[in-house]
Each structure stands twice: as C-alpha cells, then as structure tokens.
Amino acid sequence: MGKSLLRRFCLLSLFLCILPVTTPSSGQPVQILIRTNSEHNIFSPGEEIRLVISVPENTVSGILSLEIRDFSGNRTLENTLTLEAGRAEISLTLTEGFYWAEALLQAGGEKVGSGRVGIAVIPVPTHEPAFDSPFGIQSPNFALARRAGVGWGRVDFTWSLIEKEENSFEWEETDRIVEEASQAGVRLLGILRHPPEWAARIPPGYEPRGRGVHEGWDSFPPRDLEKWGRYVYETVRRYENRVAAWEIWNEPFPDGIFFRGGTVEDYVDLLRVAYTEAKRADPDCVVVGLGGTNFVQAQRVFELGGFPYMDAASIHHYQPGFYPEFVFPRILSRTRSVVERVGGKGIWLTEIGWPTNLSDFSLEQNWGGAPVELQAKFLPRALILGLSEGLEKIFWFKMDDGPDPHNFEHNQGLLFHDGSPKPSYVSLATVARLLENSRYGGRLELAPRIYGYWFEGSGATVALWTTHAWAELILPPCPGVRVVGMIGEELGREIRNGKWHLRLSDSVQYLVCDNSSLQDLLSALRQAEVFLPFDVLPLCLLLPFAGLVALGGLRGRKDGFETDCFRAYFLPSRLSWKSGRALLFSLLMLGFASIWVYRLAGWLVYEFPYSLPSSVPGWNIIPTVVMGVLRNPLLLLCSGFAALVLYSAIYWVFCRIFGGKLGVFTCLKLVGWSTAPFILFLPLTLVGSRLSETLLPRLFLFSALPIWTWCMLITALETRRLGRRAMLARVFCDLILLLTGLLLLFTLPSEELPMLEVIF
C-alpha cells in the first residue's frame, strides 16, 4: 500500500512539472514568433517599431504578455495583449540602445510558451567612410556593415570559384559582391587564396585532416607559381580602383589547415609573385602580406626576404572566453616590435572575435563560447586596445551566425542566424560612430585595471572601463561633457556635493566633449579620487596559517601558539631558530615560485603555442585543449604544480648527494601533501572564472601562491625529521633555485614585463 501511494505521488509530481510548459492540444511548448517591420530588427531612434507576435495554429487561447528590456535588464515597457487568430500587434518607439523583446503566453495561470528577439536602435551614419577608417568586418552583407558605421569589408575572391577550369574565368559572383559593396559605400579587402584542385599541390595519398568544425576545410599551396600569378593579375585588373586592398592568402601557417604541405618558404615565394602581379595590374592597390598569421611567422617571413613584398602586414588573434586585456595587447606589442625592426609598415588585424556558441565537448577542434553580453563588452574594448597599439585596420569576424548553435565557427557573428541583432552589433555601431574619424591620443594612467584612452577628431572622446567588479571616480563636474554608454545610450551624471561621481564597470563608457574641453577633462580625470572594491588579495597571506591548522596541528598557548612546525610567542614576541629558518626558506621559495610560475606561464602562453610545428594555428592550441574560459586558471594552476614537482625532485636529488635520509616514498608524500591545496583551489578557480572574468588574476594568487607556501612549510617540517644532511641539502636546493629565479627575472626582455601588471 505504501509503495502504491509513493508511485502515485511521483506520477502526479511529474505531471505537475510538465503541465506548465505544455498546451492541451499538442503537449509541446509553444514557440512564439516575434517579428518587426524591419527585416533585421534595426531601427533609428524615434522610428516607429511595429511588433507582430504570432503563435502556431491550434494553440490554446491565453494571455499574452510582452516585456521590453534594455541591455542592463531594466524594463522599459510591459503590456498585456489579446491574441486574435493567433496574432497580436503593438507599435512603440525606443531611444538608442539594444533591447530584448520577450513574449510570454499563459493559459490557466500556467506558462505555455515564450519567445525572445533582439532589437537594435542606432543612428544612421551620415558621412562616407574615409580610406583610413579603422573598422572592418568579414561580411557579404555590406549594407548592414555600413549601417553599423563600418567602412571596410573583407571578402574572399577564391581562386577555386573564379577559375574552376584552367583559363576559364567566372566573374558573376565576384562582380555582384563588388557592386553591392560599392552601393553600400564600403571599401573592400579581397582575399586571394585557395587554388582549384587542378592547380593545387596536393601530396600523393593525402588524407583530409580537418576534423569536427573544420571538416572539409583543407587547402593547399599552388602547384605552379606562374598560374597563381595569372589568377592574381586577372582578378586585380578586373577590379582595379574598385577593390582597395588585397590580402595574400588566409592563415598560411606551415602545414596548417589552409596551407597543407606548405612551408614559410612557399609562402614567401607566392607572396613575391602576388605582389608583383597585383602592382602590375593596379599600381595603387594595397597589398597586405602575412595572410593573418602571428609575430613568430612574421619574423620568419621577414628573414626570408618577404618584407619588401607587402604594403601592410596582417595578423589574426583569438582568445575565446578571455577578456581582451589579458593577452591581446601583449601580442600586438610583440608584432609591432617585429615589424619595426625591419622597417615601418602598417599592421592590419584582419580577424578577431569572440564566439557565443553553446559549449559542446563532443565536437573536435571546437572552442567554448561566451555569453552574448560578454561578446558585446569585449568587442569595443578589443577595438580600443588595438587602436592604442597602433593597428591601422581591425576586422571583426564575422557579421552573422551559421545554423549550428554548438559550432564556434558558426557563432562569432554580430547577428543571430535568424538575422536579428546581438548586443555586439550595437556596441560596434557605438564605438565606430564615436571613433571612426578620430586619431588615438594616449592612455590615462588612473589605477591598476582601470583603462582609459582618449581620441581626437571632429570632437574628443575618452573611453573608460575597469576589470574590477566596479570602480568609482570622483572629479569636478566638467560641464559640457556627455556620458555615452557602451550601446549608445545617454547616461546621466551623478553630482553630489559639487563633485561628479563616475561609476565604471566592465562596459565601456565614452566621455564626449569638444576638442577645446579635452585637456580640462583629462586633467580632472588624472586628479580624480579613485575608489575600488575591497581587494581580497591580502587574505592570501592568511592561507598558509590555515594550512598549519589543517596539516600542522595548531595548539594555543597563553603567550602565543605553536604547531608541529614552529612556535610563536606574542609576549615577548620572538620565534624559535627552527621556525625562523622554516619561514625564511618559505619566503625565499615563495619569491622564486612567483618568478618561476610567471615565466613558465608566460612561455606557455606567448612562446610555446607559436613555435609548435603543428597543423593547428598557434592561438588554437590551448583553447582546443581546455575549452576557452577554462584556459587561464588551469594554465596557471598547472604551472604552479609543475614548479612544485620540479622543486621536490631537485630536493630529493640533493638529499641523495648529501646523504640525507629521504626516501622516494617520503618525497612522493611531500608532493601529495602539496597537491592537497591544488585540488582544493581548483574548483574555486573554475567556478570563479565562470562568475566573472575580473576574478582571474586574483584567483591565480589564491591558487599558485598558497600551494607554494604550504609546500615550503611542510617541507621544513619534514626536514627537521630527516637530519642535518637533509637540512644542508635543503639550503643548497633553495639557494640554487633562488639564484635561478633571479637570473630568470633579470634576463627577461623588458617587453615581457607587462604581464606582471595583468597578474598582480
């Protein structure tokens, strides 16, 4: 009887759980369709927006509620509509910004269906883009690109589509592309690449290596440079004065997915031919070399004599799940130094993006995605950082999403697959409108992790944001300054006691004023009082003592406390000799560990991926392994653990040399004890990295440094039990490792030091 009642209760609970999200007619959730009177839901401020909400036929009647929320989640409209023949309509106007229109259908007090769509409200550009306009996008929809204020488009002029059969050129598709770009007022960067099968140098017996998201993407170098040159000449000549610039290949990494079987030498050869033929066909065109690789390949191309055969150099950069301040400026700085060593030429970033796909570990070569809100925040920050590092052009990859929500290559766009806008479309339109005709002025040094950059043009703009949870600047009122939000919304100014309280977040804010007022604004910002959230970093210093409680056995005394490792007296204040030695060695090794981990992490991020002779581009190595957002904390944690294992191994070797009584089992036990905090802090780091990208630098200190401090204290405890010979081995081990750490620090090139700012 009891089991029967329990079974009935479970079935009733299951029915009640399913009931709110089904309709009596079909038993399936109702998908509400929201359309507007604009194909892509893009409007001007004040323009009438007609929302048409419809539900499938044979759906139960119900109450339809509509909410309009802005990017910050604030409700701007709430209304209840009546469905007539499965359809409802409402008209409204909105101010500049991004909005979510959300519809909810209820029947019998229960939710039976919902729908959501994005709406962009942005001004129409009123001027033609200049040649030196810095913003571009890879897109076949040039009208939408120009609507967002973008002046350049990047498109393929693929050899395999133009000359499918030798000596037979087909121009219909490329003619259409060039004409549409011209009608939209967008300048073109054409990509010359991908030979047809008859012209490709395919190795005998070649098996495709593209997997998962890149299946079928394999491409090869040209078999005959003379035929390659003819294709370049004919293409450039046909579009003389209509295509402004030509990029030679796309990501020609040695034996990479787009250059199978190719080498850097092969690329230099085809670059030389392409430059010569392009200039012969159109002397005024801009030839962009490197094909979107990185500074390591750039250095090799220049060494092989490729530098004279380009008017500008192009690179690509991706760091999925990462905030752009972490690695991006460093990569640009390295690239600029490589280019400047051989001569001055412009640097174009022809691909950058943050995918918003749903993570799917079953797809090979896939990346983890970021929420659409983070993509919208990262976009203007990356563009501004790029301009501050001297980039001439920055092309976002790409305009619209593909059909697969799990594939990162299908989800880097500014529009969803249905054509409706993401918030990033509006954040791009805002930064383009404010900075397109401006020149970079300089950076404001306000406080760590507060970023400020100013620009001058027809007016002046200061861009501000922080990677803290928040920051507040208190400065004079600065009359005549407007505050524009990341998505173009006008933000009010909070004036209290005659002072302007400016609150910053990870969303860019733009302070807009006349050029004549810029210096006064900059002076006020430099003298502003800065308030930051409570910094949890000092708590790291308490963690070693927590370790003593957990592993050393803390015992209180009336004049202090003691553990198995040392005694501390408060009255009088003194430490025993043994505890002093243990703490001294721990502090010395803590300093070395910081340097060692910093150097190893820097090498893993900046050197190792770019030097691998792999078919996968350098920036793709680490994200592929640890899936985007997990990369940074895992990398640092693993670096600290590697340093821990190295120290234990060297310590064991020195003990054997000096005759210390340290067995392999005891050494492994040391490593095991030291691994305990590693395991403890790993979940905290991973959870924290999902909660807020601003936590990553601090979480590094919560993980790597406590590991080392605990390790040293435990090792000091073990040394007391192993005799003087082991103690002597410990001294030599610490001194040698400390000297090695100092040597690493002082031999680091000065250009590598900015990473310290990121970590600390």
N, C-alpha and C positions, 0 to 999 in steps of 0.2 A: 504493500500500500504506500509506504513511504517513498519507494523508488518511483512509483507511478506518478505521485504528486510532483516529485522533483522533475521528472521528464516533462510533465505538462507545463510546469513553471518555466523550464528552459525554452520550450517551443513558443510559449506566449511571449517571453522576453525577446526571442529572435524576431517574432512577428512585429512587435512594437518597435524594434530597432529599424526594421526595414520599411515600415509603413510611412514615416515622414518623408522619405525621398522617392516615393513611387506614386504613380497615378493609378486609379482603379481600373482604367481602360487597358493599360499596357503593362503595368508592373515595372516600368523603367523610368529613370529620372527624365524629366522634360528638359530638353536643351532649348533655352530661349535665345532667339536670334535678334541682335540689335544692329540696325543699320542706320546710316545718316544720309543726308543729301549731298555728301562728298564721298567720292569713291574710296579715298584713303583716310577719311575722318580728319582731315586737316583743314582748319579754318583760320580766318583772320580775327583779331579782337573785335568784338561787337557784331560780327557776322551772324546772321540767323542760323541756328543749328536745329534741324528737324530730326528728331529721333523716332524711328519706327521700330517698335518691339512686336515681334510675332512669335507664336508658338505653333507646333505642328497641329495638323487636323486631328480630330477625335480626342483632343486633350480636354480634361475636365475643366469646367469654368472655375474661376477662382479670383482672388485678389492679387493684383499685380502692383508691386511697389517698386519705385525707381529712386536710386540714390546717385548723386554726382559727387565724387570726392576728388580733391586735388592731390598732388604728388605727396604731400605730407599727411594725407589721410583725413584732412578736415572736410566735413560735409558742407557742400555749397548749395545743394538742392535735395529735397526729399519730397516725394509726391506719390500719391496712390492713383492708379489708373484703372479704367474699366476696359476689359477685353471685349471687343466686338468682332465676331467672326475670327477669333484667334489673333487679333491685331489691336495695337494701341499706338497712339502718336502724340508727341508733345514737341513744342518749339521753345527754344531758350537761346540766350546769348551768354558768352563767357569771356572773361578777361584773359590776357596772355598767360600761358602755362600749359601743364599737362593734367588731364583729368581721366578718372575711371568712371564709366557709366555702368552701374550694376543694377540688374533687374532681378527681382525675386518673386516667384509665383507661389501663393499659398492657397491651399484648399482644406477646409475643415480645420483651420488653425495649424496645419502642418505644411512644411516646405515641400513642394513637389518639383521644383525646377528653378534654375538660375542661369544667368548669363552675364558676361562682362566684356567690355570693349574699351580700348583707349581712344582718347580724343586729344589732338594737338591743336593748340591755338597760338599761332605765331604770326608776326608781321610779314607782309610780302616784301622781299628785297626790292629796293628802289634804284639800284645802281648796277652797272655792268661790272663783273669781276675783273680786276686787273691781272696782268700776267703774273705778277709777284704775289697774288693771293695764295696764302699758305695752305688752305684747306682743300682736301680732295676726298673722293670716296670711290671704291670699286663698285660700279653700278651700271646696269644698262638703262635705268630709269633716270635720265638726266633732268627731266622736269622736276621730279621730287628732290633731286640733289640741289638744284638751283633754288627751289622753294625753301630749302633749309639754309640758303646762303652760301652753299659750297660752290667754288669756282672751277674745280677740276674734276674730271672723271678718268678713271683708269679702266681700260678695257683690253681684251685680247684681240689681236689680229693674227690668229693662229694659222701657221703655215699649212697644217693638215686640212683646214677648211677652205683656205684660199686656193691652194694648188693640189687638189686631191689627186689629179693625174698630171704627170710631168708636162710642162709647157701649156697647161690649160688652167687659166686663172678665172676664178669665180668671185665677183665683187658685189653681188647683190646684197648680201647680209652686211658687209662692212660699209657699203655705201649708205645703207639705211641708218646704221649706227652713227656715222659721221654727220649725216643730215639732221638726225634728232638732237645730237649734241649741239650743233650749230643753232638750231631753232631754240633750244633752251638757254643758249648763251654760256655753255660750259666748254672749257678748253679740255683737250684730250691728251692723256698719256697712253700711247699704244704700246702693247707688249708684243714683241717679236719672238716667237718660240715655237716649239713642238712640231718637228718635221713630220710629214706624212710617212706612212710605212715604207714607201718606195725610196724615201730619202734618208731614213733613219739608220743609224749604225747599231743594229740590234745584234748582240752576241749570239753565236750559234747555240741552239738548245736552251735559250733563255726561258726561265720560268718566272712568271709575274710574282713580284714580292710585295705589292701593295695589299694590305690586309684591312679588314674591318671598314673603317670610314674612308680609307684610301684605296680600296679595291678598284683596279682598273685605271689608276692614275699614272702608271709608269710611262715615262717619256725618255727619249734618248738624244744624244748629240747628233748633228748632221753627219752623214756619211761623206759628203762632198762639199767642201767649203765654197767652191765656185757656184754650185747650185744654191747654196744658202745665201750667198751674196746676191744672186739674181733675184731671189724672193724678197730680200730686204730692199733692193733698189726699186723693184717694180711697185712694192707696197708704199714706200715712202714717196716715190714720184707721183703716184696716183693721188695721194692726199697731201701734196705739197701745199703749205700755208693753211691747211685745214686741220691737221694734227700737229700740235705744237711740239711734242716731245715723244721720244721713243725709248722704251726700256728694253735692254737686250737680255732676253730670257727671263725666267722666273725661278728663283731659288736654285741656281746651278751648283749646289753642294756636290762635292766629289762623290760619285756613285749614289747620289741622293735620288729621291723618288721622281724628280723631274729631270734627272741627268744620269740615268743608269749607264754604268760603264764609262762615264766621263771623268775627266781629271781637271784640275785647275789649269793645266797647260792647254787642254782642249778649249776651255772657256776663253782664255786669253786669245787663242787663235781665232775663234769665231767672233769675239768682240772686235778684234782688229779689222776683220773683213766687214763686219756690220757697220762700224764707224765710217770706214772709207766709202762704202756704197751709200749709206744714208746721207752723208755730206755731199756726195756727188749728185744725189737726187734732189736734195733740198738743203742748200748750204746754211739756211737759217734755223734748221731744226735743232732741238736739244737732244743729244744722245746721252742716255743715263746708263752707266755701267754698273757692274757687280751683280745686277739682277735680283737685288733683295736678299743679300746673304748677311754677313756679320763682319766684325772688325778683324777676326782671325783670317777669314778668306780674303778680305780686302788687302791685308798686309802681303799675303802670298801673291795675289794678282799684281800688286804694285812691284813686288820683287821680280816678277817675270816680265815686266815691261808693259803692263796693261794700262798704266795711269794716263798716258797721252791720248788714249782712245776712248775718252769719255768727257762730257762737259759737266756731269754731276755724277755722284755715287749714290746708290740706293741700298738701303738695308731694310730688313723686316724685324719685328720684335713682338713676341707674345709672352705673357706670363699669366696664364689663366688662374683665377682665384686670388691673385696677389694684388694688393694696392700698388699703384704705379710708382710711388715714391721709393719702393724698396730696391729695385734693380735697374729700372729704366734709365734714370739719369746717369748712372754709372756706365751703362752700355754706350750711351750717346757720347759721354766724355771720352771713353776709350776709342770709339770710332773717329771722333774728331781729331784726337791726337795722332792716330794712324794716318789720316788724310793730310793733316798739316805737315807731317814730317816729309812728305814728298811734294807738297805744293798745295796751294789753296784752290779747292773746288767745293761747290755746294753739296750738301748731304740731303737726300730726299728719303724720308721714311715712307715707303710705298705700301706697307701693310702694317696695321696694328689693330687689335681688337680684343674684346673680352666676350667669350661665348656665354650664352644664357641657357644652354641645354640642360635637361634633366640628366643627372649623372647615371651612367649605365656601364658597370664594370665588365659586362659581357661583350661589349664592342671593342675590338682590337684597335690600338692606336687612337683611342678616344681620350678626351680631356674631361675634367669636371667643370661644370658651369657655375656661374654666379647669378644671383637674383637680378631681375631686370632693373631693380632700383640701384643696385651697386654698379651695374654697367653704366647707368646714366650718370652716376657720380664719378666713375673712373674716367669717362671719356673727356670731359673738359680738363680734368687735372692732368691727364696724359698729354693733351694738346698743348697746354700752357707750359708744362715741363719741357716738352720738345722744342717749343719756340725759345725758351730760356737757354737751351743748349745749342742754339744756332741752326736748327733744322730749317731748310728753305721751304719744304713741302711735307705735309703729313696726310696720308691717305688712310681713311678708315676702311677696314674690311668687314663687312660689306653692307649693302643697303637693305636687302630683305632676306628673311629666313627661308629655308627649304622645308620639305614636308615632314622630315623625321625629327621629332622633339628631343630625341636622345643623342643624336649625332652632332658633335660640336661644330663640324663644318657647315651644318645646316642652320646654326643658331647664333651666328655672330652679327646678324643684321640689326638695323635700327627700326625695321618694320617686322611685325609678325608675318607668318606665312599667309594669313588671310588679307594682308595689305594694310592692316591697321597699325598705328604707330606705337612704338615703345617709348618710354620716357626719354631714352637716349636720343631719339630724333629731335626732341625739343631742346635738350641740353646742348646738342650740336648746333642747332639753329641759334641759340643764345650766344654761345662763345664765338660763332662765326660772325654774327651781326656786330658784336662789340669789338672784335679784334681783327677782322679781315683786313681792314685798311690801316692798321696800326703797326708800329715798329716796337720791338722789345726795348725797354729802358733799363731794367735791372731788378734785382731781388732785394726785398726788405728783410733784414735780419731782426726778427722780433723776439722769438723764443724758440727753443728746440721743438720741432714738429709742428710749428706754425709756419705756413708757407704764404709768402706774399710776393707778387710780381706786378710791376707796373709797365704800362704801354702808352705810347703817344701816337696820335694821328690827327684826325679832324677833331677829336676830343681825347680826353685822357681816361684811362681805366686802370684800376688797381684790383687784381684778383686775389682773394684771401680764402684760406681754408685751414683746417687743422686735422691731424690724425689722432689727436686726443679725443676723448669722448665729447669734450666741448672745451672752449676757451672763451674768455671774455676780455675785451679791450676797453679801457676807459680813457677817453680822449676828449678834447674840446669839441664843441658842436659842429664845426666845419660846415658853415652854411654853403648852399649851392651844390652839395654832394648828394647824388641819388644812390640808393642801395637797390641793386637788382639781384634777384635770386638766380639759382642755377638754371631754372627753367623759364627765366624771363619775367617772373612775377615781381612787381614792385613791393619792396619790403619797407615797412615803416622804420623810423629811427626812435629808439628809446632814450629820451632825455630825462635825466634825474639829477637834481641839484646842479643844473647848469653844465652837466657832463653828458657826453654821448656814450652809452653803454652798448658796445657792439659785440654780440654773441656769435661765435664762429662754430662751425661743425664740419663734418666731412663733405658737405655740399658746398661748392664754390659760391662765394658771394662776390659781386662786382661793385666796386665803388666808382661811380661815373661822375666826371666833372669836366669843366673847361680846362684847356691846357694852362691857362693863366692861374688856375687854382691848384694845380698838381703839386707844386713844391710845398705849399702850405699843408696840403693833405698828407704828403709824405713825412713832413716834419712832425705833424701831430701824431701819426702812426708810430714813428720812431720813439717818441716820448711817451707813448701810451703806457698806462699801468696794465699789466698782464696778469690775469687770474686763470689758473689751471685747476683741473680736478685733483683730488687727493691722489698722490702718487704712491702706489703700493710697493714701490721698489725697496724702501728701507726694511720692509718685512722680510726680505730675503735674508737679512743679517740674523734674524731670529731662527731661521730654519735649521742651521747646524745644531743649535741647542735643543730644538725639537728632536733632532736625530739622537742626541745624547740621552734624552729621556726615553726614546724608543729602544735604543740599542745599547746604551751605556749604563743604564740603571741610575737615575738621579736620586740622591738622598739628601734631604735637608739637614742643616746643622744650625745651631743657634747663632753662629757667627758667619754663616755663609752656606755653601752647598758643596757636595762632592759627587763624583761619578767614578766609574771604573777607570776613567782616563785621567782625570785630574781633580784637584780640589781648588776652590776659590773662596777666599776669605774676604768679608766686607769690613770687618773690624779686627785687626788692621787690614788694609787692602793689600794683598800680596798673592802671588801664585807660586806654586812649588816649581822647582827646577824642571822636573819632568813635564809638568803641564805647560810650562813656558816653552820648552823645546817642541812639544807637540803642536802648540798653537802657532809658533814661529814657522815651523815647516808647513803647516797647513796654509798659512797666509802666503808663504813663498810659492807653494804649489798652486794656490788659487790664482795668483797673478800669472803664473806660467800657463795654467789651464785656459784662462781667458784669452791669452795671446794665441795659444795653440789652436783652440776651437775657432777663434776668429779667423786664423789663417787657413785652417782646413775648410771651414765653411765658405770662405771667400774663394778658395781654389775650386771647390766643388761647384759653386755657382757660376764663377766667371771664367775659369780656365778649362776644367776637365770636359764639360759637355762640348765645348767648341773645338777641342783638339782630337776628339774621337774620329777615327776613320770609319764612320758609320753611315749607313744609308739614311738615317733619320737626322734631320737638321738639329744643330746643337741645342737650340731652345726647346726642342721637343723631347729631349732625353728624360729630364727629371719629371715633367708633368705626366708623361706617359706612365712612369713607374709609380708615382704616388698620387696621381689624380688631382692636380690643380691645387685646391685650397689646403690639402694636407702637406704640401711640399715643404713649406718653410719651417714649421715646427719639427717635422720629422727629420729634416736635414740637420738642424741644429742639435737636436737630441742625439741623433746618431753620431754626429761629430764629437759631442762630449763623451759618449760611450766609447767611441774608438780611442779617444785620448786616455780614458780610464784604463782600457785594456792594455794600451801601449805602456802606460806607467807601471802597471802591475807586472808586465812581462819583463821590463827593464829592471825593476826592483828585484825580481826573482833571480835574474842573471847576476846582478851584483852580489846578492846574498850567496850564491854559489861560488863566485870568485873569492869572496872574503871568508868563506867557510861558515856562513850563518846557517842556523838550523831552520831553514824554511823549505818545507816540502811542497811538492806540486799541489797536494790536496789543500794545504793551508793557503797557498796563493790563489787557487780557484775559489776558496771560501771568501777571500778578500774581494775578489771580483763579484761573487754572488751577493755579498753584503752591499757592495756599492751599487749593484744593479737594482736593489730594492727601491730606492728613491726614483730611479729611472722609470721603473714600472709605475710607481705611484703618480709621477707627474705627467706621464704620457696621456692618460685620459683627460686630465685637466687641460693640457695643451691643445688636444684635438677638439674638445668641446669649446674651449675659449676661442679657437680660431674660427669656429663657425658663428660664435656670438657677435664678434666684432673684429674687423681686420686691424683695428688700432691696438689690440692686445698683443699682437705677435711679438714685437720687440721685447715687451716686459715678460712675456711667457718664456722667452729664451732664458732670462735671468732666473726665473723660477724653476727652471729645469736643469740647465747645464751647471750653473754655479753651485747650487746645493749638492748636486751629485759629487762634485769635486771636494767640497768642504767636508762632507760626511766621509768620503773616501779617505781623506788625509787623517782625520781624527781616528777612524777605525784602524788605519794602518799604523798610526802612532801607538795605539793601544796594543796591537799585535807585536810591535817592535819591542815593547817592554818585556814581553814574554819570550822573545827569541834570542836575547843575549846581546852583548856588546858588539860582536861581529856583524850581526844583522843591523844594529844601530849604525855602525860605521858604513855599511853598505847603503843604508838609507840616506846618510849625509851625502855621500858621493853621488848617489842617484839624483837627489834633489838639486844639488849644485849643478850637475851636468845638464839636467833638464831645464833648470832656470836659465843657465847661460844660453842654451839653445833657444829658449823662448825670447830672450833679449836680442839674440842675433837675428831671429826672425823679425822682430819688431823693427829693429834699426835698418834691416835690409829691405823692408817693404818699400816699393816705389811710392812716392808721395801721392800719386793718383789713386792708390788703393785705400788711403786712409779715410775717405768719406764714408766707408761702410760703418766705421765706428759710430758715426752720427746716427745711423739707422738703428744700430743695436742698442746704443745707450741713450 
